Amino acid sequence: MSIFLIILGMAIVTYIPRFLPVLIVDRLKFPGWVNRWLKSIPYAALGALIFPGILSVDGKSPLVGLMGGIAAVILSYLRIHIIFVISGSILVVILVKLLTGL
């Protein structure tokens, strides 16, 4: 029973700081530049999470992962569907590994 109360307490403690901003931000009207800045945060966070993985694709040569990441950025910039972006970057990594003999 005490473990259940601990889990319930931890859930409440983590839920409150996540729920309060939703209530506050919903009532505020932000200028346009703030909205554009807030909309770019998920992309920046995703990039920060993905970039270390790009450099560690191949332990011998981080250039292989970097080439795949550059391919993904170019394909994304062209507004190609996400499945083709992922497939294209994987294909670039495979081709670079085949061509360099890694």
N, C-alpha and C positions, 0 to 999 in steps of 0.2 A: 504494500500500500504506500509506503514512503517513497519508493521509486516512482510510482505513478504521480504522486504529488510533486516530486522533483521535476519530472518531465512536464507536467502541467504548468508549474511555475516558470520553467525555462521557456515554454511556448508563449506564455503571456508576456514575459519580459522581452522576448524578441519580437512579438507581434505589435506591441505598443509603439515603438519607434518607427515601425514600417507603416502603421496605419495613420498615425497623426499627420504626417506630411500630406497624405492623400486628402485628408479633410481640409487642411489649411490651403494647399495649392489649388484645390478645386474652386475655392472662393475668390482667389486673387486673379487679377488681370495683368499679365506681364506685357512689356513692350515687345515689339517684333523681334528685335535682336536677341532678347533673352529666350524667346521661344525657339529661335533657330539654334542658339547655343545649346539649349536643353535637348533638342532633337538630335544633336550630333554626339551626345555623350555615349549612347549605346554603341555607336560605331567605333568611337575611340577606345572604349573598354574592350570591345571585341578584338580590335587590333592589338591592344596591349596584351591580351591573353594569347593570341595566336602567334605573334612575332617570335617569342622565344622558341616555340615549337618549330617554326620555319627554319630557324638556325640550327636546330638539333635533329633534322631529318636524317642526315647522314653524318655520323661522328667524324669521319675522315675529311669530309669536305662540306662546310656549311654553304658553299656556293650553289650546291644542288638544290637545297631547300629555298635559297634566296631566289633562284631562277623560277621555281614554281610559284613563289609568292609574287614575283613581278608579273608573271603570266596571269595570275588570278586578279591582280590589281588592274591590269590592262583590260582583261575580259569584263571585269565588273564595271569599269569606266565606260565600256561600250554598251552597257545595260543588257548584257546577255543573261539569260535565265541562270539561276544559281547552280542548277545541275550541270550545265555546260561549263560554268566557271570552275567548278570543282573537278569535273572530268578533264578539262583543258589543263589545269595546273598539275593534275596527276600525270597526264600524258607528257607534259614538259619535263617533269622530274624523271619519268622513265626514260625518255629520249636522252636527256642529259647524262643519266647514269650509263645508258648503253653507248653513247658516243664517246664518253670520257673513259669508259672501261672500269668504272668504280663498282 
